[in-house]
Amino acid sequence: MTMAPDLRGAMRTFATGVCVATTYRDTPGGRRHDAVTVNSLGSISLDPPLVSLSFRKESAFLADLLETGRWVVSILPADARDVARRFAGPRASRFSEIAVLEAKPGERTGALVLDGASWLECALAEKFDLGDHTLVVGEVLATGHDRHAPALVFVHGGYHAVTDPRHVAGPGQWGEAL
């Protein structure tokens, strides 16, 4: 009998940046925004500028994103651990958090841009159903960044700060733990 590979266990050792993706759905009652913490952001191409995100196929956030074809990815700075946790929960709790979120609608997409290390406004270019997820590829319409903002990363099941991007971590070190 062959055991299935422990992909989740193996990927826990891969440090990823932490982002909040935002999108919306226009309803008869007005625009309803949603936000979710993600760590699947990938840079695909510089010319044209393309990035990707991955969501569970049954995700209501994904359904809204596919409906509007617009979203923002806000890359979180090291001091935004609480923001990452608040938007990692169930959709119902995320809606109440959006009401107190410090954000403004992006000029190119209308999706919310969080104050943070950097952000990308995106328009849907492609989507691919792969396994139990859908990979969305977006053309980057606008960006902004703070070169001096320490980065928030997720590794070994927790959030960590990379306070100096020039710092090379030694064995077992991942910058300053939050």
C-alpha positions, -999 to 999 in steps of 0.1 A, spaced: 0 0 0 14 34 -10 10 63 14 -1 96 0 26 123 2 23 147 32 21 178 10 8 199 39 36 189 62 63 195 35 49 229 26 50 240 63 87 245 58 83 269 28 81 305 39 55 325 20 45 362 21 12 370 37 -14 389 17 -51 400 20 -70 397 -13 -101 418 -17 -129 418 -42 -166 426 -42 -200 418 -57 -225 444 -67 -259 436 -53 -293 454 -54 -285 466 -19 -251 481 -30 -215 469 -33 -206 441 -9 -168 438 -3 -150 406 9 -114 401 20 -95 369 27 -59 361 39 -39 343 12 -4 331 8 -6 317 -27 5 348 -45 28 341 -74 45 364 -99 40 349 -134 52 375 -159 67 410 -161 56 416 -197 27 416 -196 25 420 -157 7 389 -145 2 374 -110 -17 344 -97 -37 334 -67 -53 300 -58 -86 294 -40 -107 264 -31 -132 257 -59 -161 261 -35 -149 295 -21 -175 322 -20 -147 348 -23 -136 331 -56 -172 332 -69 -173 370 -63 -139 375 -79 -149 355 -110 -182 376 -111 -164 410 -110 -131 400 -126 -114 425 -104 -94 422 -72 -66 437 -51 -38 419 -33 -24 438 -4 10 424 8 11 427 45 38 444 65 53 427 96 31 446 120 -2 433 104 -4 399 120 -38 407 135 -51 417 101 -39 384 86 -57 365 114 -89 385 112 -93 377 75 -83 340 77 -116 332 94 -150 323 80 -167 346 56 -194 357 81 -168 370 105 -148 386 77 -178 408 67 -178 424 102 -141 430 100 -144 448 66 -166 474 83 -136 485 105 -109 479 79 -86 508 71 -88 506 33 -99 526 2 -113 514 -31 -86 510 -58 -88 535 -86 -86 508 -113 -106 480 -98 -129 493 -70 -117 465 -47 -103 476 -13 -66 485 -10 -52 480 25 -25 503 39 5 480 39 38 470 25 26 469 -11 -5 463 -32 -15 452 -67 -48 460 -85 -57 431 -109 -81 422 -136 -89 386 -144 -69 373 -174 -73 335 -170 -86 308 -147 -77 272 -144 -94 244 -124 -65 223 -109 -73 196 -84 -95 210 -56 -85 246 -63 -89 273 -90 -59 292 -101 -67 328 -112 -42 348 -132 -46 385 -131 -32 413 -152 -17 439 -129 -33 473 -136 -17 493 -108 8 489 -79 22 507 -49 49 497 -24 69 509 6 105 497 1 112 501 38 82 481 52 94 449 70 78 418 55 53 394 72 59 357 63 42 325 73 63 294 80 60 264 103 24 273 111 31 308 124 36 345 114 72 359 115 87 393 106 116 398 82 127 431 96 158 436 73 155 422 38 193 422 35 195 399 66 204 364 58 189 341 84 211 314 99 199 279 105 167 279 124 163 317 123 134 335 105 139 371 116 120 384 146 91 363 158 58 382 163 
